[in-house]
Amino acid sequence: MAENRGVQTQLQTVEELNAELATLRARVKYKTSFSIFIISLLVMITTTLAWFTVSGLAGTDGLDMNCTTGSELRIATSNLGTDINAYEKEVTAEMINAQLTANNYKVLQDIRLEPLSTQNASSDIGTRLFLQNGTERTEEGPGNGEYLLINLWLISGNAVDVYLTDKESEAGANDGTKITSAADNTAAQAEVIRAARISFAPEGESPKIYEIEQRGYAANQTNAFWNISENSEANKICSLEANTPKQITVRVWIEGEDPLCDNSVQQAGFSVDLQFEGDKIAQ
């Protein structure tokens, strides 16, 4: 009998050890899972840091803009009909401000850009912009100065394809397309030009997005382009029929998905110059 009790005691001890071992394994498993969760959370937090963390201070302390055209084109900030002589070779910041004021938008010098993205847009890329929380910015956005929205009308005496180009309208004009950091920006603030995006939405044609280098951090930017030194299908903005004006809606924003769009570029200033060139369409 004493021997049997000894065996039972040993079996009980083994069962207790197995139970403790199972508990220990469960604890180890729980700790491992918890660690993985913490790592995932840190990754998510790091990803969202590309956006400004204090949106109330986000933006620029100045935005300037001018648009010019090559020999085949004329431009205006309103539809002036089919008389090409009613249009100009250049649209200045003052002319753009007049349009912004008429639409109850903030003028260029008062605009404070918010980080936006096309990330949630399934269609009309470059025409639908969203805040980090997924709220779509409609006409309220330009009114608040979260992004710039202007309308331009292009016209040509000939049927032409219109391209965005960095070429000058004439030698020494220095009016090719460029996005320029403000002179008083710090080195960190100067990076804002790399996070800037400009979309062109021609009436009746697909919009395109210009960035000064191949960044591509916003989702759905399959129609983005950056090389404007030579005319190609990529930097073609639209086609014009002879003596027929076409409306182009231009939007300027800073891309919240771009890693360069962080707090270091707050209060930076930059200017935008756009140069459009027309190539005759072969008859």
N, C-alpha and C positions, 0 to 999 in steps of 0.2 A: 504493500500500500504506500509506504514511504517513497518507494522508487517511482510509482506512478505519479505521485504528487510532484516529484522533482521534474519529471518529463513535462507535466502540464505547466509547471512554472516556467520552464525553458520555452515552451511553445508560446505562452503568454508574452514572454519577453520579446520573442521574435516578432509576434504580431504588433506589439507596441512599437518596436523599432521600425517595422514596415509602415505603420501609421505615421510615425514621426517623419520618416523619409518622404512619404507621399506629401505630407504637409510642407516640408522643406522644398520639395520640387514645385509645389503650387506657388510658394512664395517666390521662388526664383523665376518661375514663369511670369508671375504678376509683375515683378520688378523689371523683367526684360521688356514686357509689353508696355509698361509705363514709360520706360526710357525711349522706346521707339515713338511713342506718342509725343513726348517732349521734343524729340528731334524734328518730327513732322511739323509741330507747331512753330518751332523756330524757323524752319524753312519758309512757312507761310508768312510769318511776320517779316522776314528778310525780303521776301518778294514784294510785299506791299510798300516797302520803304522807298520804292522808286517814285511814288507819288509824294507831293508835298504833305508834310504832317500837320502843318498849320495852314489850312486853306485860306483863312482870313488874311494872311500876309502874302499869299502866293501871287505871283504876277511880275510885271515889269514896271519900271519907272518911266518908260517911254517907248512908243512904237511909232515909227515913221514909215511911209510907204509912197512909192511913185511907180507909175507904169508908163512904158514907152513902146513904140512900134517901129518896125522896119518900113521900107519904102512901099510895100504893097498894102499896108494896113492903115486904118484910122481907128480912133478909140474915143469913147465918151462914157460918162457916168449915167446917161439916160438914153432912151431910144429917140434919136433925132430924125428918124425916117430914112429914106433911101438916098438922100443927097449927101454924097461922100464929103463934100466941101464943108458941111456943117459940123464935121467931126475933127478932132485934134490928133496930133502926133504924140501927145503926152497927157497923162492924167496925173495931177500933182496931189500932194497931201491935202492941200486946201480944198481941192475939188472933192476929194474923198470925204473930208470932214463935212462938207456941205450936204452930201448924201446921207451921212450918218446922222447928222442933226435932223434932217427932214424925216428920217425914220425913227426918231426918238432914241437913237443909240448914242452911246458915249463916243466922243471924238477920240482920235488916235492918242493924243497925249494923256488922256484920262483912262485909257483901257488898262485893266489889270487882269492879265490872262490867268485863267485857272487851268490846271492839268485836265485834259480831256482825252478820250480815246474812241476809236471806232470799234473797239473790241466786241461790243454787243450787237453790232450791225450785221444783219444777214444779207442786206441788199442796200443799194444806194451808198456804197462805200465812199467816205469822204464828204457825205452830206448829212450824216447822222452822227452826232457826237455825244459822249456819255461821261458823267462824273464817275469817280471811283466806286461809289455805292450803286452804280447802275442806272442812275437817274438820267434820262435823256434830256439834253439841252436843245430846246427848240428856239423860237424867236426870242424867248426870254433871255437866252444866253448872250446874244449880241447887245441886248438892251442893258444888261448888267455889266457888259465889258468882259465876260468870261472868254470870249473869242471874238475875232474880227470877222464880220460878214459884209462884203460889198458886192455890188452888181456892176459889171462892165459890159459895154456893147462894142463889138468889133465889126468893122465893115471893110470891104475891099472892092475896088473897081473891077477886079478879075476874080474868077473862081480860084480859091487858094486853100491849101492846108496850113493851119496855124500851129506853130511850135513855140514852146518856151525855150529860150536860148540865152547863153551867157555872152553872145556876140554883141558888140556895140552897134548902135544904129548907124553910126558913122565914125571914122577914125578919130580917136581922142575924146569921144563923148563920155566914156566911162559910165555907160548906162545899161550894161548887160545885167542879166538877172543875178542877184546876189543877196544873201542875208548877212548883215554885218553887225558885229557886237559893238555896243556903245563904247566910246573912248574911255569913260570912267569906270567900266566894269573891271572887277578883279579877274584874275586868271580863272578862278572857279566859276564866276558868273558868266564869263565868255563862252562857256560850254553850252549856254542856253540855245545858241544858234544851231547846234547839232540835234537838239531835241525839238526844234521848231518844225512844223508841218504846214504845207499850203495845199489846199485842194482846189481843183478847177472843175466846176460842174456846168458844162455847156448845155444849153436848152436842147433837149431831144437827143443828147449823146451821153455816153457813160463818163462819169467823173474819174479824175486821176489825182494822185497825191504826189507832191514833190517834197523831197528831203535832200539836204545838201550832200549827204553821203549815204551809202547803203546801210541803213540802221535796221528797219523792218521789225521793230519790237511790238507794234500794235498788230493784233490779229486781223485777218481778212485784208491785208494790204497787198493783195496780189496785183493791184494796179498802181503800185508806187513806182516812181522813177527818180533817178538822181543824176544821170549823165545827160547834160544839156549842151555839150560842146559840138555835137553833130546831130542833125535832124534825123529822127527815126520814128518808128511807130510808137515807141515808148514815150517820147516827150511830145507827141502830137496832142494838142489840146482839142482841136475841132476842125471842121471843114466849113468854108464859107462859099455860098453862091455869090455871083457878081452883084454888087450893089444891094445886098440883102443883109441887114444887121442881124447879129446873133448875140443873145445875152449869155454872159459867162458869170456864174456866181462863184466868188472867191472867198474861201474861208482860211483864216490863219489861226493856229492854236499851238500849244506846246503839248507834246505827246506824253501822257502820264505813264504809259507802259515802258517808256524809254528809261533805262537805268540812270541816265544823266539828268532826268527830271527829278531832282531831289532838292532839299532845302538850300543847298549851296548856290543854286541859281536864282533864288528869290531876289526880287527887286532889281534884277538885271534889265538892261535896256537893249533893244536891237532895232535895226531898220531893215526894210524889205524893198528891193527894187526888182521889178519884173520887166522883162523885155520879150515882146512877142514878135515873131518873124513869120511872114507869109511866103510860101512857095507856090507858084502857079501850078494848078492841076493840069496835066497834059490832056488836051482835047482829043 
